[in-house]
Amino acid sequence: MWIVAIAWIYVVVLMAATEPTVVAGIMTFAFYCALPLSILFYITGAKRRRQRGQKPQPRRQVGTRRESPADDMDDGGGDGD
């Protein structure tokens, strides 16, 4: 895939170099190379992005789980009455 993209960039750079004005060369490069390749790479990377988003979360240790927010509250010491 990368070799095809590099070859396409080379071809479009040569096409842009033969344009009569600099603005036409930049537009040729943008619309024949940058835009299509960015769309192509976005589409082909969708599977990789989907897999990256579904990684399993690391599991907590059994002793670190809190049952309720009230477990964190301090009752002010004393004998617990």
WOPEGI-V548172 format. One line per field, one symbol per residue. phi: phi as a letter, one per 20 degrees, with the letter a starting at -180 (. if undefined). psi: psi as a letter, one per 30 degrees, with the letter a starting at -180 (. if undefined). Layout:
# WOPEGI-V548172
phi->???
psi->???
This chain:
# WOPEGI-V548172
phi->.ffffffffffffffffeffcfffffffffedcfffffffffffeffffffffdffffeefffefdfbfffefeennnenf
psi->eeeeeeeeeeeeeeeefflfleeeeeeeeeffdeeeeeeeeeefgeeeeeeefgkkkkklleffkkelffffkkggaagg.
